[in-house]
């Protein structure tokens, strides 16, 4: 993960991880807000996307 994320989470620089980015737009296509979720990978994970 990036340096800023690692410092913020208090983990070693370059630690493996993943980020999920969610962007919400209004009816005019303008950005309302952006959410970024970062997590360090400790073990092998499996993600299932439903939808």
mmCIF file of the N, C-alpha and C atoms, coordinates in Angstrom:
data_MODEL
# 
_entry.id   MODEL 
# 
loop_
_atom_site.group_PDB 
_atom_site.id 
_atom_site.type_symbol 
_atom_site.label_atom_id 
_atom_site.label_alt_id 
_atom_site.label_comp_id 
_atom_site.label_asym_id 
_atom_site.label_entity_id 
_atom_site.label_seq_id 
_atom_site.pdbx_PDB_ins_code 
_atom_site.Cartn_x 
_atom_site.Cartn_y 
_atom_site.Cartn_z 
_atom_site.occupancy 
_atom_site.B_iso_or_equiv 
_atom_site.pdbx_formal_charge 
_atom_site.auth_seq_id 
_atom_site.auth_comp_id 
_atom_site.auth_asym_id 
_atom_site.auth_atom_id 
_atom_site.pdbx_PDB_model_num 
ATOM 1   N N  . UNK A 1 1  ? 0.839   -1.169  0.000   1.00 0.00 ? 1  UNK A N  1 
ATOM 2   C CA . UNK A 1 1  ? 0.000   0.000   0.000   1.00 0.00 ? 1  UNK A CA 1 
ATOM 3   C C  . UNK A 1 1  ? 0.887   1.235   0.000   1.00 0.00 ? 1  UNK A C  1 
ATOM 4   N N  . UNK A 1 2  ? 0.305   2.356   -0.314  1.00 0.00 ? 2  UNK A N  1 
ATOM 5   C CA . UNK A 1 2  ? 1.041   3.603   -0.378  1.00 0.00 ? 2  UNK A CA 1 
ATOM 6   C C  . UNK A 1 2  ? 1.544   4.071   0.978   1.00 0.00 ? 2  UNK A C  1 
ATOM 7   N N  . UNK A 1 3  ? 2.531   4.949   0.946   1.00 0.00 ? 3  UNK A N  1 
ATOM 8   C CA . UNK A 1 3  ? 3.177   5.418   2.177   1.00 0.00 ? 3  UNK A CA 1 
ATOM 9   C C  . UNK A 1 3  ? 2.191   6.088   3.138   1.00 0.00 ? 3  UNK A C  1 
ATOM 10  N N  . UNK A 1 4  ? 1.330   6.954   2.614   1.00 0.00 ? 4  UNK A N  1 
ATOM 11  C CA . UNK A 1 4  ? 0.387   7.678   3.486   1.00 0.00 ? 4  UNK A CA 1 
ATOM 12  C C  . UNK A 1 4  ? -0.567  6.707   4.180   1.00 0.00 ? 4  UNK A C  1 
ATOM 13  N N  . UNK A 1 5  ? -1.055  5.710   3.443   1.00 0.00 ? 5  UNK A N  1 
ATOM 14  C CA . UNK A 1 5  ? -1.968  4.723   4.039   1.00 0.00 ? 5  UNK A CA 1 
ATOM 15  C C  . UNK A 1 5  ? -1.243  3.940   5.126   1.00 0.00 ? 5  UNK A C  1 
ATOM 16  N N  . UNK A 1 6  ? -0.015  3.509   4.852   1.00 0.00 ? 6  UNK A N  1 
ATOM 17  C CA . UNK A 1 6  ? 0.745   2.727   5.835   1.00 0.00 ? 6  UNK A CA 1 
ATOM 18  C C  . UNK A 1 6  ? 1.004   3.529   7.107   1.00 0.00 ? 6  UNK A C  1 
ATOM 19  N N  . UNK A 1 7  ? 1.377   4.786   6.962   1.00 0.00 ? 7  UNK A N  1 
ATOM 20  C CA . UNK A 1 7  ? 1.623   5.636   8.137   1.00 0.00 ? 7  UNK A CA 1 
ATOM 21  C C  . UNK A 1 7  ? 0.319   5.809   8.928   1.00 0.00 ? 7  UNK A C  1 
ATOM 22  N N  . UNK A 1 8  ? -0.779  6.070   8.224   1.00 0.00 ? 8  UNK A N  1 
ATOM 23  C CA . UNK A 1 8  ? -2.066  6.276   8.875   1.00 0.00 ? 8  UNK A CA 1 
ATOM 24  C C  . UNK A 1 8  ? -2.520  5.043   9.645   1.00 0.00 ? 8  UNK A C  1 
ATOM 25  N N  . UNK A 1 9  ? -2.307  3.860   9.063   1.00 0.00 ? 9  UNK A N  1 
ATOM 26  C CA . UNK A 1 9  ? -2.720  2.612   9.712   1.00 0.00 ? 9  UNK A CA 1 
ATOM 27  C C  . UNK A 1 9  ? -1.683  2.091   10.703  1.00 0.00 ? 9  UNK A C  1 
ATOM 28  N N  . UNK A 1 10 ? -0.500  2.712   10.718  1.00 0.00 ? 10 UNK A N  1 
ATOM 29  C CA . UNK A 1 10 ? 0.552   2.289   11.641  1.00 0.00 ? 10 UNK A CA 1 
ATOM 30  C C  . UNK A 1 10 ? 1.178   0.951   11.286  1.00 0.00 ? 10 UNK A C  1 
ATOM 31  N N  . UNK A 1 11 ? 1.311   0.696   9.983   1.00 0.00 ? 11 UNK A N  1 
ATOM 32  C CA . UNK A 1 11 ? 1.900   -0.563  9.526   1.00 0.00 ? 11 UNK A CA 1 
ATOM 33  C C  . UNK A 1 11 ? 3.159   -0.268  8.703   1.00 0.00 ? 11 UNK A C  1 
ATOM 34  N N  . UNK A 1 12 ? 4.011   -1.273  8.472   1.00 0.00 ? 12 UNK A N  1 
ATOM 35  C CA . UNK A 1 12 ? 5.248   -1.039  7.728   1.00 0.00 ? 12 UNK A CA 1 
ATOM 36  C C  . UNK A 1 12 ? 4.982   -0.542  6.307   1.00 0.00 ? 12 UNK A C  1 
ATOM 37  N N  . UNK A 1 13 ? 5.845   0.335   5.834   1.00 0.00 ? 13 UNK A N  1 
ATOM 38  C CA . UNK A 1 13 ? 5.742   0.860   4.469   1.00 0.00 ? 13 UNK A CA 1 
ATOM 39  C C  . UNK A 1 13 ? 5.793   -0.284  3.467   1.00 0.00 ? 13 UNK A C  1 
ATOM 40  N N  . UNK A 1 14 ? 4.940   -0.216  2.466   1.00 0.00 ? 14 UNK A N  1 
ATOM 41  C CA . UNK A 1 14 ? 4.916   -1.227  1.425   1.00 0.00 ? 14 UNK A CA 1 
ATOM 42  C C  . UNK A 1 14 ? 4.178   -2.503  1.798   1.00 0.00 ? 14 UNK A C  1 
ATOM 43  N N  . UNK A 1 15 ? 3.488   -2.506  2.935   1.00 0.00 ? 15 UNK A N  1 
ATOM 44  C CA . UNK A 1 15 ? 2.744   -3.699  3.360   1.00 0.00 ? 15 UNK A CA 1 
ATOM 45  C C  . UNK A 1 15 ? 1.682   -4.038  2.314   1.00 0.00 ? 15 UNK A C  1 
ATOM 46  N N  . UNK A 1 16 ? 1.443   -5.339  2.093   1.00 0.00 ? 16 UNK A N  1 
ATOM 47  C CA . UNK A 1 16 ? 0.407   -5.703  1.124   1.00 0.00 ? 16 UNK A CA 1 
ATOM 48  C C  . UNK A 1 16 ? -0.974  -5.351  1.654   1.00 0.00 ? 16 UNK A C  1 
ATOM 49  N N  . UNK A 1 17 ? -1.854  -4.963  0.774   1.00 0.00 ? 17 UNK A N  1 
ATOM 50  C CA . UNK A 1 17 ? -3.200  -4.609  1.185   1.00 0.00 ? 17 UNK A CA 1 
ATOM 51  C C  . UNK A 1 17 ? -4.081  -4.364  -0.013  1.00 0.00 ? 17 UNK A C  1 
ATOM 52  N N  . UNK A 1 18 ? -5.284  -3.925  0.245   1.00 0.00 ? 18 UNK A N  1 
ATOM 53  C CA . UNK A 1 18 ? -6.186  -3.590  -0.845  1.00 0.00 ? 18 UNK A CA 1 
ATOM 54  C C  . UNK A 1 18 ? -6.979  -2.347  -0.494  1.00 0.00 ? 18 UNK A C  1 
ATOM 55  N N  . UNK A 1 19 ? -7.479  -1.681  -1.532  1.00 0.00 ? 19 UNK A N  1 
ATOM 56  C CA . UNK A 1 19 ? -8.313  -0.507  -1.337  1.00 0.00 ? 19 UNK A CA 1 
ATOM 57  C C  . UNK A 1 19 ? -9.570  -0.655  -2.173  1.00 0.00 ? 19 UNK A C  1 
ATOM 58  N N  . UNK A 1 20 ? -10.679 -0.243  -1.589  1.00 0.00 ? 20 UNK A N  1 
ATOM 59  C CA . UNK A 1 20 ? -11.948 -0.201  -2.296  1.00 0.00 ? 20 UNK A CA 1 
ATOM 60  C C  . UNK A 1 20 ? -12.372 1.256   -2.355  1.00 0.00 ? 20 UNK A C  1 
ATOM 61  N N  . UNK A 1 21 ? -12.720 1.726   -3.541  1.00 0.00 ? 21 UNK A N  1 
ATOM 62  C CA . UNK A 1 21 ? -13.114 3.119   -3.724  1.00 0.00 ? 21 UNK A CA 1 
ATOM 63  C C  . UNK A 1 21 ? -14.582 3.150   -4.131  1.00 0.00 ? 21 UNK A C  1 
ATOM 64  N N  . UNK A 1 22 ? -15.364 3.934   -3.401  1.00 0.00 ? 22 UNK A N  1 
ATOM 65  C CA . UNK A 1 22 ? -16.776 4.130   -3.734  1.00 0.00 ? 22 UNK A CA 1 
ATOM 66  C C  . UNK A 1 22 ? -17.027 5.591   -4.043  1.00 0.00 ? 22 UNK A C  1 
ATOM 67  N N  . UNK A 1 23 ? -17.657 5.867   -5.168  1.00 0.00 ? 23 UNK A N  1 
ATOM 68  C CA . UNK A 1 23 ? -17.932 7.245   -5.586  1.00 0.00 ? 23 UNK A CA 1 
ATOM 69  C C  . UNK A 1 23 ? -19.434 7.407   -5.749  1.00 0.00 ? 23 UNK A C  1 
ATOM 70  N N  . UNK A 1 24 ? -19.995 8.421   -5.108  1.00 0.00 ? 24 UNK A N  1 
ATOM 71  C CA . UNK A 1 24 ? -21.425 8.697   -5.209  1.00 0.00 ? 24 UNK A CA 1 
ATOM 72  C C  . UNK A 1 24 ? -21.623 9.958   -6.045  1.00 0.00 ? 24 UNK A C  1 
ATOM 73  N N  . UNK A 1 25 ? -22.486 9.845   -7.050  1.00 0.00 ? 25 UNK A N  1 
ATOM 74  C CA . UNK A 1 25 ? -22.778 10.968  -7.938  1.00 0.00 ? 25 UNK A CA 1 
ATOM 75  C C  . UNK A 1 25 ? -24.236 11.387  -7.753  1.00 0.00 ? 25 UNK A C  1 
ATOM 76  N N  . UNK A 1 26 ? -24.511 12.678  -7.982  1.00 0.00 ? 26 UNK A N  1 
ATOM 77  C CA . UNK A 1 26 ? -25.902 13.134  -7.937  1.00 0.00 ? 26 UNK A CA 1 
ATOM 78  C C  . UNK A 1 26 ? -26.525 12.973  -9.321  1.00 0.00 ? 26 UNK A C  1 
ATOM 79  N N  . UNK A 1 27 ? -27.763 13.384  -9.481  1.00 0.00 ? 27 UNK A N  1 
ATOM 80  C CA . UNK A 1 27 ? -28.475 13.201  -10.752 1.00 0.00 ? 27 UNK A CA 1 
ATOM 81  C C  . UNK A 1 27 ? -27.882 13.998  -11.904 1.00 0.00 ? 27 UNK A C  1 
ATOM 82  N N  . UNK A 1 28 ? -27.004 14.960  -11.599 1.00 0.00 ? 28 UNK A N  1 
ATOM 83  C CA . UNK A 1 28 ? -26.338 15.756  -12.632 1.00 0.00 ? 28 UNK A CA 1 
ATOM 84  C C  . UNK A 1 28 ? -24.966 15.191  -12.983 1.00 0.00 ? 28 UNK A C  1 
ATOM 85  N N  . UNK A 1 29 ? -24.607 14.068  -12.362 1.00 0.00 ? 29 UNK A N  1 
ATOM 86  C CA . UNK A 1 29 ? -23.313 13.441  -12.635 1.00 0.00 ? 29 UNK A CA 1 
ATOM 87  C C  . UNK A 1 29 ? -22.166 14.073  -11.876 1.00 0.00 ? 29 UNK A C  1 
ATOM 88  N N  . UNK A 1 30 ? -22.479 14.915  -10.893 1.00 0.00 ? 30 UNK A N  1 
ATOM 89  C CA . UNK A 1 30 ? -21.442 15.567  -10.090 1.00 0.00 ? 30 UNK A CA 1 
ATOM 90  C C  . UNK A 1 30 ? -21.106 14.699  -8.882  1.00 0.00 ? 30 UNK A C  1 
ATOM 91  N N  . UNK A 1 31 ? -19.855 14.696  -8.497  1.00 0.00 ? 31 UNK A N  1 
ATOM 92  C CA . UNK A 1 31 ? -19.416 13.904  -7.354  1.00 0.00 ? 31 UNK A CA 1 
ATOM 93  C C  . UNK A 1 31 ? -19.966 14.484  -6.060  1.00 0.00 ? 31 UNK A C  1 
ATOM 94  N N  . UNK A 1 32 ? -20.630 13.640  -5.268  1.00 0.00 ? 32 UNK A N  1 
ATOM 95  C CA . UNK A 1 32 ? -21.165 14.053  -3.977  1.00 0.00 ? 32 UNK A CA 1 
ATOM 96  C C  . UNK A 1 32 ? -20.140 13.739  -2.894  1.00 0.00 ? 32 UNK A C  1 
ATOM 97  N N  . UNK A 1 33 ? -19.633 12.506  -2.877  1.00 0.00 ? 33 UNK A N  1 
ATOM 98  C CA . UNK A 1 33 ? -18.557 12.149  -1.959  1.00 0.00 ? 33 UNK A CA 1 
ATOM 99  C C  . UNK A 1 33 ? -17.849 10.901  -2.453  1.00 0.00 ? 33 UNK A C  1 
ATOM 100 N N  . UNK A 1 34 ? -16.652 10.698  -1.921  1.00 0.00 ? 34 UNK A N  1 
ATOM 101 C CA . UNK A 1 34 ? -15.826 9.542   -2.262  1.00 0.00 ? 34 UNK A CA 1 
ATOM 102 C C  . UNK A 1 34 ? -15.421 8.866   -0.959  1.00 0.00 ? 34 UNK A C  1 
ATOM 103 N N  . UNK A 1 35 ? -15.537 7.544   -0.911  1.00 0.00 ? 35 UNK A N  1 
ATOM 104 C CA . UNK A 1 35 ? -15.126 6.769   0.255   1.00 0.00 ? 35 UNK A CA 1 
ATOM 105 C C  . UNK A 1 35 ? -14.016 5.821   -0.171  1.00 0.00 ? 35 UNK A C  1 
ATOM 106 N N  . UNK A 1 36 ? -12.912 5.828   0.571   1.00 0.00 ? 36 UNK A N  1 
ATOM 107 C CA . UNK A 1 36 ? -11.806 4.918   0.298   1.00 0.00 ? 36 UNK A CA 1 
ATOM 108 C C  . UNK A 1 36 ? -11.587 4.057   1.531   1.00 0.00 ? 36 UNK A C  1 
ATOM 109 N N  . UNK A 1 37 ? -11.689 2.753   1.350   1.00 0.00 ? 37 UNK A N  1 
ATOM 110 C CA . UNK A 1 37 ? -11.471 1.805   2.442   1.00 0.00 ? 37 UNK A CA 1 
ATOM 111 C C  . UNK A 1 37 ? -10.172 1.066   2.170   1.00 0.00 ? 37 UNK A C  1 
ATOM 112 N N  . UNK A 1 38 ? -9.245  1.104   3.122   1.00 0.00 ? 38 UNK A N  1 
ATOM 113 C CA . UNK A 1 38 ? -7.949  0.431   2.984   1.00 0.00 ? 38 UNK A CA 1 
ATOM 114 C C  . UNK A 1 38 ? -7.812  -0.613  4.078   1.00 0.00 ? 38 UNK A C  1 
ATOM 115 N N  . UNK A 1 39 ? -7.260  -1.756  3.731   1.00 0.00 ? 39 UNK A N  1 
ATOM 116 C CA . UNK A 1 39 ? -7.062  -2.813  4.719   1.00 0.00 ? 39 UNK A CA 1 
ATOM 117 C C  . UNK A 1 39 ? -5.781  -3.573  4.416   1.00 0.00 ? 39 UNK A C  1 
ATOM 118 N N  . UNK A 1 40 ? -5.043  -3.882  5.466   1.00 0.00 ? 40 UNK A N  1 
ATOM 119 C CA . UNK A 1 40 ? -3.830  -4.677  5.319   1.00 0.00 ? 40 UNK A CA 1 
ATOM 120 C C  . UNK A 1 40 ? -4.216  -6.136  5.143   1.00 0.00 ? 40 UNK A C  1 
ATOM 121 N N  . UNK A 1 41 ? -3.473  -6.833  4.305   1.00 0.00 ? 41 UNK A N  1 
ATOM 122 C CA . UNK A 1 41 ? -3.707  -8.260  4.114   1.00 0.00 ? 41 UNK A CA 1 
ATOM 123 C C  . UNK A 1 41 ? -2.856  -9.037  5.102   1.00 0.00 ? 41 UNK A C  1 
ATOM 124 N N  . UNK A 1 42 ? -3.494  -9.755  5.999   1.00 0.00 ? 42 UNK A N  1 
ATOM 125 C CA . UNK A 1 42 ? -2.784  -10.597 6.959   1.00 0.00 ? 42 UNK A CA 1 
ATOM 126 C C  . UNK A 1 42 ? -2.745  -12.040 6.482   1.00 0.00 ? 42 UNK A C  1 
ATOM 127 N N  . UNK A 1 43 ? -3.797  -12.440 5.802   1.00 0.00 ? 43 UNK A N  1 
ATOM 128 C CA . UNK A 1 43 ? -3.946  -13.815 5.345   1.00 0.00 ? 43 UNK A CA 1 
ATOM 129 C C  . UNK A 1 43 ? -4.577  -13.788 3.961   1.00 0.00 ? 43 UNK A C  1 
ATOM 130 N N  . UNK A 1 44 ? -4.615  -14.931 3.353   1.00 0.00 ? 44 UNK A N  1 
ATOM 131 C CA . UNK A 1 44 ? -5.290  -15.046 2.068   1.00 0.00 ? 44 UNK A CA 1 
ATOM 132 C C  . UNK A 1 44 ? -6.776  -14.791 2.288   1.00 0.00 ? 44 UNK A C  1 
ATOM 133 N N  . UNK A 1 45 ? -7.371  -13.993 1.406   1.00 0.00 ? 45 UNK A N  1 
ATOM 134 C CA . UNK A 1 45 ? -8.797  -13.695 1.535   1.00 0.00 ? 45 UNK A CA 1 
ATOM 135 C C  . UNK A 1 45 ? -9.506  -14.009 0.230   1.00 0.00 ? 45 UNK A C  1 
ATOM 136 N N  . UNK A 1 46 ? -10.797 -14.209 0.306   1.00 0.00 ? 46 UNK A N  1 
ATOM 137 C CA . UNK A 1 46 ? -11.632 -14.401 -0.853  1.00 0.00 ? 46 UNK A CA 1 
ATOM 138 C C  . UNK A 1 46 ? -12.779 -13.405 -0.758  1.00 0.00 ? 46 UNK A C  1 
ATOM 139 N N  . UNK A 1 47 ? -12.973 -12.645 -1.812  1.00 0.00 ? 47 UNK A N  1 
ATOM 140 C CA . UNK A 1 47 ? -14.065 -11.672 -1.846  1.00 0.00 ? 47 UNK A CA 1 
ATOM 141 C C  . UNK A 1 47 ? -15.089 -12.104 -2.889  1.00 0.00 ? 47 UNK A C  1 
ATOM 142 N N  . UNK A 1 48 ? -16.337 -12.143 -2.510  1.00 0.00 ? 48 UNK A N  1 
ATOM 143 C CA . UNK A 1 48 ? -17.418 -12.442 -3.437  1.00 0.00 ? 48 UNK A CA 1 
ATOM 144 C C  . UNK A 1 48 ? -18.227 -11.174 -3.644  1.00 0.00 ? 48 UNK A C  1 
ATOM 145 N N  . UNK A 1 49 ? -18.391 -10.772 -4.904  1.00 0.00 ? 49 UNK A N  1 
ATOM 146 C CA . UNK A 1 49 ? -19.191 -9.608  -5.217  1.00 0.00 ? 49 UNK A CA 1 
ATOM 147 C C  . UNK A 1 49 ? -20.556 -10.073 -5.687  1.00 0.00 ? 49 UNK A C  1 
ATOM 148 N N  . UNK A 1 50 ? -21.591 -9.605  -5.026  1.00 0.00 ? 50 UNK A N  1 
ATOM 149 C CA . UNK A 1 50 ? -22.955 -9.985  -5.370  1.00 0.00 ? 50 UNK A CA 1 
ATOM 150 C C  . UNK A 1 50 ? -23.690 -8.741  -5.827  1.00 0.00 ? 50 UNK A C  1 
ATOM 151 N N  . UNK A 1 51 ? -24.312 -8.805  -6.980  1.00 0.00 ? 51 UNK A N  1 
ATOM 152 C CA . UNK A 1 51 ? -25.075 -7.643  -7.429  1.00 0.00 ? 51 UNK A CA 1 
ATOM 153 C C  . UNK A 1 51 ? -25.032 -7.417  -8.883  1.00 0.00 ? 51 UNK A C  1 
# 
